[in-house]
Amino acid sequence: MQRKNTQYLSPGELMKKLNMLVGYDVRSLIPSYYHALLEDQVESHLLRPSASLIISCDLFVLPPALPKMINGSPRDPLSFAHYDPDNNLWGDFDEMRSFYDDEGGLTLEFTLIAPASVIERQDWIGNKLRELGKNASSKQGLQWHRLGFDVVDFRFQSGIVRTALSDSPFGLSRRRLLNGMLNEVHLIGDMSTSLEYAEVMNRNIQEHEPYLVIEIRSSTPLQELYPNV
């Protein structure tokens, strides 16, 4: 029997194939929102408590902006064709903009970065991840500004912010890995550290694995919105 030729991808080609746009959203930037919710836990949850803003794709950390009102009632996102209610993501940029109020908020783009072993899982998690971004299309003619990388579980719960710090070996490894690597909006500054951090989380919190890297980009530079950041 003749063996089939197997095509192997270089690491660069593999990573390029696994960078997948999963959608957009407009998030509220009420400065004290997260700190007000966890005012007694900031020191135990934030690896960089002095961060000017806390940016994340986690809805608990960074909630959606206000929708437009129609006849005194907020618009229903489920009436839109490209809305993902599980993760509050929009596959179509213009559809998203028509839903949200024009005042305030930060327009964000989310891109999933994950190893092939995660995307190819033959279980409900793998199926869910393959569905992500199926309806997402790139917005042409808009300049995006990278804010950094978040690391989230498959429910999009942040493993950077929503996991309590501790003095256990796992907690110390998190501190060592991210020491000096978090930027002013509490995101990881480079992709390689983000992928390494995701692996640390997978090994230690298996009930939440797989952890995924999400690149977050903004349509507006943060310095333009918040000069002190």
Buried (B, 14 or more C-beta within 10 A) or exposed (E): EEEEEEEEEEEEEEBEEBEBBBBBBBBEBEEEBBEEEBEEEBEEBBBBEEBBBBBBBBBBBBBBBBBEEEEEEEBEBEEBEBBBEEBBBBBBBEBBBEBBBEEBBBBBBBBBBBBEEBBEBEEEBBEBBEEBBEBBBEBEEEEBBEBBBBBBBBEBBBBBBBBEBEEEEBBEBBEEBBEEBBBBBBBBBEBEBBBBBBBBBBEBBEEBBBBBBBBBBBBBEBEEBBEEB
